[in-house]
Amino acid sequence: MTRPAGMSARLKLTLSYAGFLMLAGVLLMLVVWVFLLRYVPPDAAWSQSGFMPGRDDLVRAFVPAALWALLFLLLLGLGGGWVLAGRMLAPLRRITAVTRAAGAGELAARVALDGPRDEFRELADSFDAMLARLEAHVAEQQRFAANASHELRTPLAITRAQLDVARKDPDHDGPQLVARLTAVNDRAIELTEALLLLSRSGQRAFTHESVDLSLLAEEATETLLLLAEQHGVSLVVAGEAAHAAGSPALLLQLTMNLVHNGIVHNLPADGAVWVTTGPAPGGVELTVTSTGSALDRESLATLTEPFQRGAARRRGDRPGVGLGLAIVQSIVRAHDGALALTALEPGGLRVSVWLPGGEPPREPAPPSAATSTRGV
């Protein structure tokens, strides 16, 4: 957007300082006139103490000196105001320079103002915090795009290799090739759907409703019960009603991902997954605790990143796409919640999701006897 050129903020402040200084000088002279000179007789006179100048004599002597004083105040206001305005606007110029650098792509630039906290320091600190979040977000998006392209390229490369082998070998096993291509295609579809869900969950484009997490926990465990039986994992659901404000579909997907991860990453066999819900300070909490192998602190910190899988907890028959907890993290952020992962001793993982509370839906009141109608 092209804007017409105008006065700089420094020049405006300088003129304001000079104008206020001149106004103060004029008011001072008016005070002298109103409260002093008007009580002096207009004509000069002689008395026993000597010559007494009149009002006209004082005015002729006072006005030139007053004009020179006003001129001095004007020059002092312009010069001093220019210097003071420059010092006051120095932090703003620094913020502007960093803004231009950030606009050019240098997201690592920071204002980093020193000194006590004032309006400019608060603005600079807020701007630095915004740049830090933006830099982290861009880095995460770049890492995600690189990982996504690599993960999507893998099934396509496998498909092309199998087709090349089948084309060169006229005696290939057709049903076996179809089964392999179907498995690779299913994995590519699963990965694509997970990427779409991860993208949509961060847009906050959903209507907030009151959702009972205990009902979602029951629905998720019932849906994944057969998978748990296949892996020899028992599911336990406990807790009380926990009403959160959010999207029922996204929160159900969150619960499904947590329970699913607890099942497929549960090593050794004969493990268990416990799902609990209940109130928490300022909101509600959903906790999924699973048995399994031990996790170190380094791997625990990367589990919520896209395409990161705990190698020690991964099953060979279903490795997944590495987006389960990343989707959970995105859904939690979209609901202004908090996610906490805790490694258990001697092994296992506890995932706690805190969400802002929502009012439970009110049941419609039954009609009173006075307003009820009776058929004829």
Helices and strands as residue ranges (DSSP letters): H 9-35, G 37-39, E 45-47, E 50-52, H 55-103, H 119-168, H 174-201, E 209-212, H 213-223, H 225-230, E 234-239, E 243-246, H 248-264, E 272-280, E 283-290, H 297-301, G 311-313, H 324-334, E 338-343, E 349-356
